[in-house]
């Protein structure tokens, strides 16, 4: 078991020191508040990650979107220009 780079023996030493400093009645309350803080941090981290991915996807779509209409305009203009040139050449 390796949490935050701390192994089982180190975790046991930390728990014994916490028990001596805070006492057996205060430890469950401290553990509960620590658990809530960690859970809140995890939720905030997931929300941030989801927002980051959503923004990245919107940026990618914004970059791709303008190139498609320009390519379609060029494709539709070329045949029209060619037809008008042929029409002008045959009229002359």
VEXNUFI-944102 format. One record per atom (N, C-alpha, C): x, y, z; atom name; residue in three letters. Coordinates in nm, 3 decimals. Layout:
% residues N
+---------+---------+---------+------+------+
!      c1 !      c2 !      c3 ! atom ! type !
+---------+---------+---------+------+------+
!       X !       Y !       Z !   CA !  Ala !
...
+---------+---------+---------+------+------+
% end
This chain:
% residues 92
+---------+---------+---------+------+------+
!      c1 !      c2 !      c3 ! atom ! type !
+---------+---------+---------+------+------+
!   0.085 !  -0.117 !   0.000 !    N !  Unk !
!   0.000 !   0.000 !   0.000 !   CA !  Unk !
!   0.090 !   0.124 !   0.000 !    C !  Unk !
!   0.072 !   0.208 !  -0.101 !    N !  Unk !
!   0.157 !   0.325 !  -0.116 !   CA !  Unk !
!   0.069 !   0.446 !  -0.150 !    C !  Unk !
!   0.039 !   0.526 !  -0.050 !    N !  Unk !
!  -0.046 !   0.643 !  -0.068 !   CA !  Unk !
!   0.040 !   0.768 !  -0.056 !    C !  Unk !
!   0.042 !   0.851 !  -0.160 !    N !  Unk !
!   0.121 !   0.974 !  -0.163 !   CA !  Unk !
!   0.269 !   0.948 !  -0.134 !    C !  Unk !
!   0.319 !   0.833 !  -0.173 !    N !  Unk !
!   0.459 !   0.801 !  -0.150 !   CA !  Unk !
!   0.487 !   0.757 !  -0.007 !    C !  Unk !
!   0.382 !   0.734 !   0.071 !    N !  Unk !
!   0.399 !   0.693 !   0.211 !   CA !  Unk !
!   0.360 !   0.546 !   0.221 !    C !  Unk !
!   0.449 !   0.464 !   0.271 !    N !  Unk !
!   0.422 !   0.322 !   0.286 !   CA !  Unk !
!   0.343 !   0.292 !   0.412 !    C !  Unk !
!   0.315 !   0.166 !   0.434 !    N !  Unk !
!   0.238 !   0.122 !   0.551 !   CA !  Unk !
!   0.309 !   0.152 !   0.683 !    C !  Unk !
!   0.438 !   0.128 !   0.697 !    N !  Unk !
!   0.503 !   0.161 !   0.825 !   CA !  Unk !
!   0.499 !   0.311 !   0.858 !    C !  Unk !
!   0.522 !   0.395 !   0.758 !    N !  Unk !
!   0.516 !   0.538 !   0.781 !   CA !  Unk !
!   0.376 !   0.583 !   0.819 !    C !  Unk !
!   0.275 !   0.525 !   0.754 !    N !  Unk !
!   0.136 !   0.558 !   0.784 !   CA !  Unk !
!   0.102 !   0.519 !   0.928 !    C !  Unk !
!   0.151 !   0.404 !   0.974 !    N !  Unk !
!   0.126 !   0.361 !   1.111 !   CA !  Unk !
!   0.189 !   0.456 !   1.212 !    C !  Unk !
!   0.311 !   0.502 !   1.184 !    N !  Unk !
!   0.378 !   0.597 !   1.273 !   CA !  Unk !
!   0.299 !   0.728 !   1.280 !    C !  Unk !
!   0.253 !   0.776 !   1.166 !    N !  Unk !
!   0.173 !   0.899 !   1.163 !   CA !  Unk !
!   0.045 !   0.882 !   1.244 !    C !  Unk !
!  -0.021 !   0.768 !   1.230 !    N !  Unk !
!  -0.146 !   0.744 !   1.304 !   CA !  Unk !
!  -0.120 !   0.738 !   1.455 !    C !  Unk !
!  -0.011 !   0.676 !   1.498 !    N !  Unk !
!   0.021 !   0.668 !   1.640 !   CA !  Unk !
!   0.050 !   0.808 !   1.695 !    C !  Unk !
!   0.125 !   0.889 !   1.621 !    N !  Unk !
!   0.154 !   1.025 !   1.665 !   CA !  Unk !
!   0.025 !   1.107 !   1.672 !    C !  Unk !
!  -0.063 !   1.093 !   1.573 !    N !  Unk !
!  -0.190 !   1.164 !   1.575 !   CA !  Unk !
!  -0.274 !   1.121 !   1.694 !    C !  Unk !
!  -0.274 !   0.993 !   1.726 !    N !  Unk !
!  -0.350 !   0.943 !   1.841 !   CA !  Unk !
!  -0.297 !   1.003 !   1.970 !    C !  Unk !
!  -0.166 !   1.012 !   1.982 !    N !  Unk !
!  -0.106 !   1.070 !   2.102 !   CA !  Unk !
!  -0.134 !   1.221 !   2.114 !    C !  Unk !
!  -0.131 !   1.291 !   2.001 !    N !  Unk !
!  -0.149 !   1.437 !   2.004 !   CA !  Unk !
!  -0.296 !   1.473 !   2.025 !    C !  Unk !
!  -0.386 !   1.412 !   1.950 !    N !  Unk !
!  -0.527 !   1.453 !   1.954 !   CA !  Unk !
!  -0.613 !   1.372 !   2.050 !    C !  Unk !
!  -0.574 !   1.253 !   2.081 !    N !  Unk !
!  -0.652 !   1.171 !   2.172 !   CA !  Unk !
!  -0.754 !   1.086 !   2.097 !    C !  Unk !
!  -0.801 !   0.980 !   2.162 !    N !  Unk !
!  -0.892 !   0.885 !   2.095 !   CA !  Unk !
!  -1.031 !   0.944 !   2.066 !    C !  Unk !
!  -1.076 !   1.042 !   2.142 !    N !  Unk !
!  -1.210 !   1.097 !   2.118 !   CA !  Unk !
!  -1.211 !   1.194 !   2.000 !    C !  Unk !
!  -1.103 !   1.261 !   1.976 !    N !  Unk !
!  -1.097 !   1.363 !   1.871 !   CA !  Unk !
!  -1.060 !   1.302 !   1.735 !    C !  Unk !
!  -0.994 !   1.188 !   1.733 !    N !  Unk !
!  -0.947 !   1.129 !   1.607 !   CA !  Unk !
!  -1.059 !   1.099 !   1.506 !    C !  Unk !
!  -1.172 !   1.038 !   1.546 !    N !  Unk !
!  -1.276 !   1.012 !   1.445 !   CA !  Unk !
!  -1.329 !   1.140 !   1.380 !    C !  Unk !
!  -1.342 !   1.246 !   1.459 !    N !  Unk !
!  -1.389 !   1.373 !   1.404 !   CA !  Unk !
!  -1.289 !   1.430 !   1.303 !    C !  Unk !
!  -1.162 !   1.421 !   1.335 !    N !  Unk !
!  -1.057 !   1.469 !   1.245 !   CA !  Unk !
!  -1.055 !   1.384 !   1.117 !    C !  Unk !
!  -1.066 !   1.254 !   1.133 !    N !  Unk !
!  -1.069 !   1.165 !   1.016 !   CA !  Unk !
!  -1.188 !   1.193 !   0.926 !    C !  Unk !
!  -1.303 !   1.218 !   0.986 !    N !  Unk !
!  -1.424 !   1.247 !   0.910 !   CA !  Unk !
!  -1.407 !   1.378 !   0.831 !    C !  Unk !
!  -1.356 !   1.480 !   0.895 !    N !  Unk !
!  -1.339 !   1.608 !   0.826 !   CA !  Unk !
!  -1.231 !   1.597 !   0.718 !    C !  Unk !
!  -1.128 !   1.520 !   0.743 !    N !  Unk !
!  -1.024 !   1.498 !   0.643 !   CA !  Unk !
!  -1.081 !   1.423 !   0.522 !    C !  Unk !
!  -1.165 !   1.323 !   0.547 !    N !  Unk !
!  -1.230 !   1.249 !   0.439 !   CA !  Unk !
!  -1.320 !   1.338 !   0.355 !    C !  Unk !
!  -1.396 !   1.427 !   0.421 !    N !  Unk !
!  -1.482 !   1.519 !   0.347 !   CA !  Unk !
!  -1.399 !   1.615 !   0.262 !    C !  Unk !
!  -1.287 !   1.661 !   0.316 !    N !  Unk !
!  -1.201 !   1.752 !   0.241 !   CA !  Unk !
!  -1.143 !   1.683 !   0.118 !    C !  Unk !
!  -1.099 !   1.560 !   0.134 !    N !  Unk !
!  -1.043 !   1.485 !   0.021 !   CA !  Unk !
!  -1.150 !   1.460 !  -0.084 !    C !  Unk !
!  -1.271 !   1.423 !  -0.040 !    N !  Unk !
!  -1.381 !   1.399 !  -0.133 !   CA !  Unk !
!  -1.415 !   1.527 !  -0.211 !    C !  Unk !
!  -1.419 !   1.640 !  -0.141 !    N !  Unk !
!  -1.446 !   1.767 !  -0.208 !   CA !  Unk !
!  -1.339 !   1.801 !  -0.309 !    C !  Unk !
!  -1.214 !   1.775 !  -0.275 !    N !  Unk !
!  -1.104 !   1.800 !  -0.369 !   CA !  Unk !
!  -1.117 !   1.712 !  -0.492 !    C !  Unk !
!  -1.154 !   1.585 !  -0.474 !    N !  Unk !
!  -1.170 !   1.495 !  -0.587 !   CA !  Unk !
!  -1.283 !   1.541 !  -0.679 !    C !  Unk !
!  -1.395 !   1.584 !  -0.620 !    N !  Unk !
!  -1.507 !   1.632 !  -0.701 !   CA !  Unk !
!  -1.469 !   1.757 !  -0.778 !    C !  Unk !
!  -1.399 !   1.849 !  -0.713 !    N !  Unk !
!  -1.355 !   1.971 !  -0.781 !   CA !  Unk !
!  -1.258 !   1.938 !  -0.894 !    C !  Unk !
!  -1.171 !   1.840 !  -0.871 !    N !  Unk !
!  -1.076 !   1.798 !  -0.973 !   CA !  Unk !
!  -1.149 !   1.738 !  -1.094 !    C !  Unk !
!  -1.249 !   1.656 !  -1.070 !    N !  Unk !
!  -1.326 !   1.597 !  -1.180 !   CA !  Unk !
!  -1.402 !   1.704 !  -1.256 !    C !  Unk !
!  -1.461 !   1.801 !  -1.185 !    N !  Unk !
!  -1.532 !   1.910 !  -1.251 !   CA !  Unk !
!  -1.438 !   1.992 !  -1.338 !    C !  Unk !
!  -1.320 !   2.021 !  -1.285 !    N !  Unk !
!  -1.221 !   2.097 !  -1.362 !   CA !  Unk !
!  -1.179 !   2.021 !  -1.487 !    C !  Unk !
!  -1.156 !   1.892 !  -1.473 !    N !  Unk !
!  -1.115 !   1.811 !  -1.587 !   CA !  Unk !
!  -1.224 !   1.806 !  -1.694 !    C !  Unk !
!  -1.350 !   1.791 !  -1.651 !    N !  Unk !
!  -1.461 !   1.788 !  -1.746 !   CA !  Unk !
!  -1.475 !   1.923 !  -1.817 !    C !  Unk !
!  -1.462 !   2.033 !  -1.744 !    N !  Unk !
!  -1.470 !   2.166 !  -1.804 !   CA !  Unk !
!  -1.355 !   2.188 !  -1.902 !    C !  Unk !
!  -1.237 !   2.144 !  -1.866 !    N !  Unk !
!  -1.120 !   2.157 !  -1.954 !   CA !  Unk !
!  -1.141 !   2.080 !  -2.083 !    C !  Unk !
!  -1.190 !   1.958 !  -2.074 !    N !  Unk !
!  -1.215 !   1.877 !  -2.194 !   CA !  Unk !
!  -1.323 !   1.940 !  -2.282 !    C !  Unk !
!  -1.428 !   1.994 !  -2.217 !    N !  Unk !
!  -1.537 !   2.058 !  -2.292 !   CA !  Unk !
!  -1.485 !   2.181 !  -2.367 !    C !  Unk !
!  -1.404 !   2.263 !  -2.302 !    N !  Unk !
!  -1.348 !   2.381 !  -2.365 !   CA !  Unk !
!  -1.253 !   2.343 !  -2.479 !    C !  Unk !
!  -1.173 !   2.240 !  -2.460 !    N !  Unk !
!  -1.082 !   2.195 !  -2.564 !   CA !  Unk !
!  -1.160 !   2.146 !  -2.686 !    C !  Unk !
!  -1.268 !   2.075 !  -2.663 !    N !  Unk !
!  -1.350 !   2.025 !  -2.773 !   CA !  Unk !
!  -1.415 !   2.141 !  -2.848 !    C !  Unk !
!  -1.463 !   2.242 !  -2.774 !    N !  Unk !
!  -1.523 !   2.359 !  -2.839 !   CA !  Unk !
!  -1.419 !   2.434 !  -2.923 !    C !  Unk !
!  -1.297 !   2.444 !  -2.872 !    N !  Unk !
!  -1.191 !   2.510 !  -2.948 !   CA !  Unk !
!  -1.160 !   2.434 !  -3.076 !    C !  Unk !
!  -1.153 !   2.302 !  -3.067 !    N !  Unk !
!  -1.127 !   2.221 !  -3.186 !   CA !  Unk !
!  -1.237 !   2.238 !  -3.289 !    C !  Unk !
!  -1.362 !   2.240 !  -3.243 !    N !  Unk !
!  -1.475 !   2.258 !  -3.335 !   CA !  Unk !
!  -1.472 !   2.397 !  -3.397 !    C !  Unk !
!  -1.434 !   2.498 !  -3.319 !    N !  Unk !
!  -1.427 !   2.634 !  -3.371 !   CA !  Unk !
!  -1.317 !   2.648 !  -3.475 !    C !  Unk !
!  -1.208 !   2.576 !  -3.457 !    N !  Unk !
!  -1.098 !   2.582 !  -3.554 !   CA !  Unk !
!  -1.137 !   2.510 !  -3.681 !    C !  Unk !
!  -1.207 !   2.398 !  -3.670 !    N !  Unk !
!  -1.245 !   2.320 !  -3.787 !   CA !  Unk !
!  -1.361 !   2.382 !  -3.863 !    C !  Unk !
!  -1.455 !   2.443 !  -3.795 !    N !  Unk !
!  -1.577 !   2.494 !  -3.857 !   CA !  Unk !
!  -1.551 !   2.599 !  -3.965 !    C !  Unk !
!  -1.468 !   2.701 !  -3.946 !    N !  Unk !
!  -1.449 !   2.802 !  -4.051 !   CA !  Unk !
!  -1.383 !   2.747 !  -4.177 !    C !  Unk !
!  -1.305 !   2.643 !  -4.168 !    N !  Unk !
!  -1.237 !   2.591 !  -4.286 !   CA !  Unk !
!  -1.334 !   2.519 !  -4.380 !    C !  Unk !
!  -1.438 !   2.458 !  -4.328 !    N !  Unk !
!  -1.532 !   2.386 !  -4.413 !   CA !  Unk !
!  -1.612 !   2.479 !  -4.503 !    C !  Unk !
!  -1.675 !   2.586 !  -4.455 !    N !  Unk !
!  -1.749 !   2.674 !  -4.546 !   CA !  Unk !
!  -1.660 !   2.740 !  -4.651 !    C !  Unk !
!  -1.538 !   2.776 !  -4.615 !    N !  Unk !
!  -1.447 !   2.836 !  -4.712 !   CA !  Unk !
!  -1.415 !   2.738 !  -4.824 !    C !  Unk !
!  -1.394 !   2.615 !  -4.789 !    N !  Unk !
!  -1.363 !   2.513 !  -4.889 !   CA !  Unk !
!  -1.484 !   2.491 !  -4.980 !    C !  Unk !
!  -1.605 !   2.495 !  -4.926 !    N !  Unk !
!  -1.725 !   2.478 !  -5.007 !   CA !  Unk !
!  -1.746 !   2.598 !  -5.099 !    C !  Unk !
!  -1.717 !   2.721 !  -5.051 !    N !  Unk !
!  -1.731 !   2.839 !  -5.134 !   CA !  Unk !
!  -1.636 !   2.833 !  -5.252 !    C !  Unk !
!  -1.512 !   2.793 !  -5.226 !    N !  Unk !
!  -1.413 !   2.783 !  -5.333 !   CA !  Unk !
!  -1.458 !   2.679 !  -5.434 !    C !  Unk !
!  -1.509 !   2.566 !  -5.386 !    N !  Unk !
!  -1.553 !   2.459 !  -5.476 !   CA !  Unk !
!  -1.671 !   2.504 !  -5.560 !    C !  Unk !
!  -1.763 !   2.582 !  -5.504 !    N !  Unk !
!  -1.879 !   2.627 !  -5.581 !   CA !  Unk !
!  -1.844 !   2.743 !  -5.673 !    C !  Unk !
!  -1.743 !   2.823 !  -5.640 !    N !  Unk !
!  -1.706 !   2.936 !  -5.724 !   CA !  Unk !
!  -1.627 !   2.893 !  -5.847 !    C !  Unk !
!  -1.546 !   2.792 !  -5.836 !    N !  Unk !
!  -1.463 !   2.750 !  -5.948 !   CA !  Unk !
!  -1.546 !   2.709 !  -6.070 !    C !  Unk !
!  -1.646 !   2.622 !  -6.054 !    N !  Unk !
!  -1.724 !   2.585 !  -6.173 !   CA !  Unk !
!  -1.801 !   2.705 !  -6.229 !    C !  Unk !
!  -1.851 !   2.792 !  -6.145 !    N !  Unk !
!  -1.924 !   2.909 !  -6.194 !   CA !  Unk !
!  -1.831 !   2.999 !  -6.273 !    C !  Unk !
!  -1.709 !   3.017 !  -6.226 !    N !  Unk !
!  -1.612 !   3.101 !  -6.296 !   CA !  Unk !
!  -1.574 !   3.036 !  -6.429 !    C !  Unk !
!  -1.558 !   2.907 !  -6.428 !    N !  Unk !
!  -1.522 !   2.836 !  -6.551 !   CA !  Unk !
!  -1.636 !   2.846 !  -6.652 !    C !  Unk !
!  -1.761 !   2.834 !  -6.609 !    N !  Unk !
!  -1.876 !   2.844 !  -6.699 !   CA !  Unk !
!  -1.886 !   2.984 !  -6.758 !    C !  Unk !
!  -1.863 !   3.085 !  -6.676 !    N !  Unk !
!  -1.873 !   3.222 !  -6.727 !   CA !  Unk !
!  -1.760 !   3.251 !  -6.824 !    C !  Unk !
!  -1.642 !   3.195 !  -6.801 !    N !  Unk !
!  -1.532 !   3.213 !  -6.895 !   CA !  Unk !
!  -1.561 !   3.143 !  -7.027 !    C !  Unk !
!  -1.616 !   3.023 !  -7.021 !    N !  Unk !
!  -1.652 !   2.950 !  -7.142 !   CA !  Unk !
!  -1.763 !   3.023 !  -7.215 !    C !  Unk !
!  -1.858 !   3.075 !  -7.142 !    N !  Unk !
!  -1.970 !   3.148 !  -7.201 !   CA !  Unk !
!  -1.920 !   3.275 !  -7.269 !    C !  Unk !
!  -1.827 !   3.345 !  -7.204 !    N !  Unk !
!  -1.773 !   3.468 !  -7.262 !   CA !  Unk !
!  -1.690 !   3.437 !  -7.386 !    C !  Unk !
!  -1.617 !   3.329 !  -7.384 !    N !  Unk !
!  -1.533 !   3.291 !  -7.497 !   CA !  Unk !
!  -1.620 !   3.251 !  -7.616 !    C !  Unk !
!  -1.731 !   3.183 !  -7.595 !    N !  Unk !
!  -1.814 !   3.139 !  -7.704 !   CA !  Unk !
!  -1.897 !   3.254 !  -7.760 !    C !  Unk !
!  -1.924 !   3.354 !  -7.680 !    N !  Unk !
!  -2.000 !   3.471 !  -7.726 !   CA !  Unk !
!  -1.915 !   3.559 !  -7.817 !    C !  Unk !
!  -1.788 !   3.563 !  -7.796 !    N !  Unk !
!  -1.700 !   3.653 !  -7.870 !   CA !  Unk !
!  -1.677 !   3.610 !  -8.009 !    C !  Unk !
+---------+---------+---------+------+------+
% end
